[in-house]
């Protein structure tokens, strides 16, 4: 098969021309749009409330859906950081309250 853009010979199963980088079909566009990175409200909330779920989804999705994986990992990381900050504030308040 030959590239429609540069005219060089490429593999028949190639989705992208190795010479110029142009898509050889619409399959690449469909694949990229399917991985738009939007987790959705419900799944994003689950990743936030249960960081371990976000971590698992990050590890599972990373090879095939990197944008969604990054989004799930971000929600898990934010949740973990906020949990640690609130824990430190709680312990500090308990120590101050115990002194009085």
Buried (B, 14 or more C-beta within 10 A) or exposed (E): EEBEEEEEEBEEEEBBBEEEEEBBEEEEEEEEEEBEEEBEEEBBEBBBEBBEBBBBBBEEBBEEBEBBBBBBBBBBBBBBEEEEEEEEEEEEEEEEEEEE
